[in-house]
Amino acid sequence: MIQPTRAEDRAASMREAFDRQFAAAPAGAVLAGERFLVIGVGGDMLLLRLSQIAGLFADRRIVPMPRAASSLLGITGLRGAILPVHALGVALGYPPASARPRWLVTLATAPLAFAFEHFERHVEIARDRIVPRADSGRGHGHLREAAPVGGDNLSIVDLPSVAAAL
């Protein structure tokens, strides 16, 4: 058996060190995060998961309809489809807003839109920062998690859960 030379040992050691650098997470790497919209509903700031949303729209015309559900505002046309629009705040148990909500999101999983009063911004939050809520019954049970944004701990709205309850 041929013994490796000192140069071969050094080359093998350098290859292993090089490979380890690519296998390890970069220094200062941020944990994989989830993206959210920060919105305002009934005076509270809430989070909506981008993965549950197909689109965000402003100032869409909503045609009033006879109300089968207290949260139903009417219908709107978006991207060639006619969708029912529900007031997100009312669906979560807030009193009806005094003015027509300006913003609406369409669901990724259902032909449905939710309207709300304020859109603040888009944020990305590390998954390890998302925690279960102690009072998950709030918001008719649709606010089961929370995450820090700025100095506040904001509730995360489970939009498919809200849609299923309508």
C-alpha positions in Angstrom: 0.0 0.0 0.0 1.3 3.4 -0.9 1.4 6.0 1.9 0.0 9.4 1.0 2.6 12.2 0.9 2.4 15.2 3.1 1.2 17.3 0.1 -1.6 14.8 -0.6 -2.6 14.9 3.1 -2.7 18.7 3.0 -4.7 18.7 -0.2 -7.2 16.3 1.2 -7.5 18.4 4.4 -8.1 21.5 2.3 -10.8 19.8 0.3 -12.6 18.7 3.4 -12.4 22.2 4.9 -13.7 23.7 1.6 -16.6 21.2 1.5 -17.5 21.9 5.2 -17.8 25.6 4.5 -20.6 24.9 2.0 -22.4 22.4 4.2 -22.6 24.8 7.1 -25.0 27.8 7.3 -23.4 31.1 6.5 -22.4 33.2 9.5 -25.2 35.5 10.5 -27.7 33.6 8.4 -31.3 34.3 9.2 -33.6 31.3 9.7 -36.1 30.7 7.0 -39.0 33.0 7.4 -42.6 33.5 6.4 -43.9 36.5 4.7 -46.9 38.5 6.0 -49.0 41.5 5.3 -49.5 43.8 8.3 -53.1 45.1 8.2 -55.4 47.1 10.4 -58.8 45.8 11.4 -61.1 47.4 14.0 -58.2 49.4 15.4 -56.0 46.4 15.9 -52.9 45.4 13.8 -53.0 41.8 12.5 -50.9 39.6 10.2 -52.0 37.8 7.1 -49.8 35.0 5.6 -48.9 35.7 2.1 -49.0 31.9 1.4 -52.8 32.1 2.0 -53.4 35.1 -0.3 -53.8 35.2 -4.1 -53.9 39.0 -4.4 -54.1 42.3 -2.7 -56.3 45.1 -4.1 -57.2 48.6 -3.3 -60.3 50.7 -4.0 -62.3 47.9 -5.8 -66.0 48.5 -6.4 -68.1 46.2 -4.2 -71.7 45.8 -5.4 -74.0 45.3 -2.3 -76.0 42.1 -2.1 -78.7 40.8 0.2 -76.9 39.6 3.2 -76.9 35.9 3.9 -74.0 36.3 6.3 -73.5 39.4 8.5 -70.0 39.8 7.2 -71.1 39.8 3.5 -70.4 43.2 1.9 -71.3 42.2 -1.6 -69.6 41.0 -4.8 -66.7 42.3 -6.9 -65.2 41.4 -10.2 -61.5 40.5 -10.1 -59.4 38.9 -12.9 -62.4 37.8 -14.8 -64.2 36.2 -11.8 -67.1 37.5 -9.6 -66.2 37.0 -5.9 -68.2 37.4 -2.7 -66.5 40.0 -0.4 -66.7 39.6 3.3 -65.7 42.2 6.0 -62.7 40.5 7.7 -63.3 42.4 10.9 -66.9 41.3 11.2 -65.9 37.7 10.4 -63.4 38.0 13.3 -66.0 39.4 15.7 -65.3 43.1 15.5 -68.1 45.6 15.1 -68.8 46.7 11.5 -66.5 49.5 10.2 -68.1 52.9 9.9 -66.7 53.3 6.4 -66.4 51.0 3.4 -63.1 49.1 3.7 -60.5 50.2 1.2 -58.4 47.0 0.9 -59.2 43.5 0.0 -57.4 40.2 -0.4 -58.4 37.2 -2.4 -57.8 33.7 -1.0 -55.3 31.3 -2.6 -57.6 28.4 -1.8 -61.1 29.6 -2.4 -63.0 32.1 -4.7 -63.5 34.6 -1.9 -62.3 38.0 -0.9 -61.9 39.7 2.5 -62.0 43.4 2.9 -60.3 45.4 5.7 -59.5 49.0 6.6 -55.8 49.5 6.5 -52.7 48.0 4.8 -49.5 48.8 6.6 -46.6 46.9 5.0 -45.1 43.6 4.1 -42.8 41.8 6.6 -40.8 38.6 6.8 -40.7 36.8 10.2 -38.4 33.9 11.2 -40.5 30.8 11.7 -39.0 30.3 15.2 -40.5 33.7 16.2 -44.1 32.5 15.5 -45.8 31.2 18.6 -49.2 29.9 19.6 -51.5 32.4 21.2 -52.5 31.9 24.8 -56.0 33.2 24.1 -56.6 31.4 20.8 -60.4 31.8 21.3 -60.1 35.5 20.4 -61.3 36.4 16.9 -63.7 33.4 16.9 -60.7 31.0 17.1 -59.2 32.3 13.9 -56.2 34.0 15.7 -54.2 31.0 16.9 -50.7 32.3 16.5 -48.8 35.5 17.0 -45.4 37.0 16.0 -43.4 40.1 16.9 -43.4 43.0 14.5 -41.6 46.1 15.7 -42.3 46.3 19.5 -45.7 44.6 19.3 -46.8 41.0 19.3 -49.4 40.8 16.4 -52.0 38.1 16.0 -51.9 36.0 12.8 -55.3 35.5 11.0 -55.9 32.0 9.7 -57.8 33.0 6.5 -58.8 29.4 5.4 -60.3 29.0 8.9 -62.3 32.2 8.6 -63.5 31.2 5.1 -64.6 27.7 6.3 -66.6 29.3 9.1 -68.7 31.5 6.7 
